[in-house]
Amino acid sequence: MKIKEKKDFDAVKYAREQKDRLSALFSEMTKEEILEYLKRKSVERGRVKPGA
């Protein structure tokens, strides 16, 4: 039987934390504010639409 090593990074835990953080943030925003937030973050990260 293999002995499990301690994880340095837990992807599932991180994803859940991010989901909870965004859920709390978006619960206070309107649909238009959410869309603007996502567009702004996309531009900040340098992502471009595939057809652009």
MDAnalysis code that builds the backbone (N, CA, C; Angstrom):
import MDAnalysis as mda
import numpy as np

u = mda.Universe.empty(156, n_residues=52, atom_resindex=np.repeat(np.arange(52), 3), trajectory=True)
u.add_TopologyAttr("name", ["N", "CA", "C"] * 52)
u.add_TopologyAttr("resid", np.arange(1, 53))
u.add_TopologyAttr("resname", ["MET", "LYS", "ILE", "LYS", "GLU", "LYS", "LYS", "ASP", "PHE", "ASP", "ALA", "VAL", "LYS", "TYR", "ALA", "ARG", "GLU", "GLN", "LYS", "ASP", "ARG", "LEU", "SER", "ALA", "LEU", "PHE", "SER", "GLU", "MET", "THR", "LYS", "GLU", "GLU", "ILE", "LEU", "GLU", "TYR", "LEU", "LYS", "ARG", "LYS", "SER", "VAL", "GLU", "ARG", "GLY", "ARG", "VAL", "LYS", "PRO", "GLY", "ALA"])
u.atoms.positions = np.array([
    [0.830, -1.177, 0.000],
    [0.000, 0.000, 0.000],
    [0.882, 1.251, 0.000],
    [0.505, 2.217, -0.850],
    [1.287, 3.446, -0.943],
    [0.951, 4.381, 0.217],
    [1.940, 5.106, 0.641],
    [1.748, 6.112, 1.673],
    [1.511, 7.452, 0.976],
    [0.419, 8.119, 1.314],
    [0.111, 9.402, 0.688],
    [1.053, 10.473, 1.210],
    [1.522, 11.281, 0.263],
    [2.367, 12.406, 0.639],
    [1.489, 13.619, 0.918],
    [1.976, 14.501, 1.775],
    [1.240, 15.729, 2.065],
    [1.286, 16.625, 0.838],
    [0.118, 17.144, 0.456],
    [0.029, 18.001, -0.714],
    [0.547, 19.402, -0.392],
    [1.293, 19.966, -1.327],
    [1.713, 21.360, -1.188],
    [0.583, 22.277, -1.617],
    [-0.206, 21.839, -2.600],
    [-1.289, 22.638, -3.139],
    [-2.500, 21.743, -3.340],
    [-3.620, 22.128, -2.772],
    [-4.845, 21.355, -2.899],
    [-5.762, 22.092, -3.868],
    [-5.856, 21.602, -5.096],
    [-6.618, 22.271, -6.144],
    [-8.108, 22.332, -5.826],
    [-8.663, 21.288, -5.257],
    [-10.088, 21.269, -4.938],
    [-10.401, 22.313, -3.863],
    [-9.568, 22.378, -2.848],
    [-9.765, 23.365, -1.783],
    [-9.666, 24.782, -2.352],
    [-8.690, 25.016, -3.220],
    [-8.506, 26.323, -3.834],
    [-9.723, 26.695, -4.680],
    [-10.222, 25.763, -5.490],
    [-11.382, 26.033, -6.343],
    [-12.610, 26.369, -5.506],
    [-12.809, 25.668, -4.430],
    [-13.956, 25.943, -3.556],
    [-13.831, 27.314, -2.898],
    [-12.621, 27.671, -2.484],
    [-12.404, 28.983, -1.882],
    [-12.707, 30.097, -2.877],
    [-12.268, 29.917, -4.126],
    [-12.512, 30.925, -5.150],
    [-13.998, 31.021, -5.484],
    [-14.679, 29.886, -5.543],
    [-16.113, 29.871, -5.808],
    [-16.859, 30.617, -4.715],
    [-16.502, 30.366, -3.473],
    [-17.141, 31.040, -2.341],
    [-16.865, 32.539, -2.352],
    [-15.632, 32.917, -2.682],
    [-15.246, 34.331, -2.729],
    [-16.045, 35.061, -3.812],
    [-16.115, 34.467, -5.007],
    [-16.850, 35.100, -6.093],
    [-18.346, 35.129, -5.821],
    [-18.857, 34.085, -5.218],
    [-20.275, 34.034, -4.896],
    [-20.647, 35.167, -3.942],
    [-19.827, 35.407, -2.946],
    [-20.078, 36.489, -1.999],
    [-19.980, 37.849, -2.693],
    [-19.021, 37.987, -3.581],
    [-18.835, 39.243, -4.307],
    [-20.011, 39.504, -5.244],
    [-20.411, 38.492, -6.006],
    [-21.470, 38.650, -6.996],
    [-22.851, 38.784, -6.365],
    [-23.040, 38.296, -5.168],
    [-24.356, 38.376, -4.539],
    [-24.766, 39.819, -4.275],
    [-23.791, 40.713, -4.214],
    [-24.063, 42.125, -3.951],
    [-24.123, 42.954, -5.225],
    [-23.942, 42.315, -6.398],
    [-23.887, 43.046, -7.661],
    [-25.108, 42.755, -8.518],
    [-25.377, 43.698, -9.427],
    [-26.416, 43.467, -10.422],
    [-25.796, 42.690, -11.579],
    [-26.654, 42.216, -12.487],
    [-26.172, 41.458, -13.644],
    [-25.188, 42.298, -14.465],
    [-25.503, 43.565, -14.668],
    [-24.642, 44.439, -15.455],
    [-23.290, 44.652, -14.771],
    [-23.302, 44.800, -13.456],
    [-22.049, 44.976, -12.713],
    [-21.183, 43.718, -12.783],
    [-21.811, 42.556, -12.736],
    [-21.068, 41.300, -12.833],
    [-20.403, 41.189, -14.196],
    [-21.160, 41.484, -15.260],
    [-20.597, 41.412, -16.607],
    [-19.439, 42.392, -16.768],
    [-19.576, 43.594, -16.253],
    [-18.509, 44.585, -16.333],
    [-17.277, 44.122, -15.554],
    [-17.486, 43.550, -14.396],
    [-16.385, 43.023, -13.582],
    [-15.615, 41.945, -14.350],
    [-16.364, 41.018, -14.949],
    [-15.720, 39.925, -15.686],
    [-14.977, 40.438, -16.918],
    [-15.545, 41.401, -17.618],
    [-14.862, 41.994, -18.775],
    [-13.578, 42.685, -18.342],
    [-13.660, 43.457, -17.244],
    [-12.487, 44.183, -16.744],
    [-11.378, 43.219, -16.332],
    [-11.741, 42.152, -15.638],
    [-10.739, 41.169, -15.209],
    [-10.105, 40.464, -16.406],
    [-10.911, 40.192, -17.431],
    [-10.407, 39.543, -18.627],
    [-9.359, 40.415, -19.313],
    [-9.639, 41.710, -19.412],
    [-8.705, 42.640, -20.036],
    [-7.440, 42.769, -19.189],
    [-7.595, 42.839, -17.871],
    [-6.439, 42.965, -16.983],
    [-5.489, 41.783, -17.125],
    [-6.046, 40.612, -17.364],
    [-5.217, 39.416, -17.481],
    [-4.675, 39.224, -18.891],
    [-5.083, 40.086, -19.818],
    [-4.559, 40.022, -21.167],
    [-5.228, 38.992, -22.054],
    [-6.416, 38.565, -21.674],
    [-7.123, 37.566, -22.475],
    [-7.889, 38.274, -23.578],
    [-7.889, 37.640, -24.748],
    [-8.569, 38.201, -25.896],
    [-9.547, 37.168, -26.413],
    [-10.695, 37.630, -26.928],
    [-11.653, 36.718, -27.503],
    [-11.017, 35.976, -28.680],
    [-11.362, 34.700, -28.872],
    [-10.748, 33.921, -29.956],
    [-10.935, 34.526, -31.347],
    [-12.053, 35.170, -31.617],
    [-12.308, 35.724, -32.939],
    [-11.727, 37.117, -33.148],
    [-11.094, 37.692, -32.149],
    [-10.612, 39.058, -32.247],
    [-9.283, 39.153, -32.964],
])
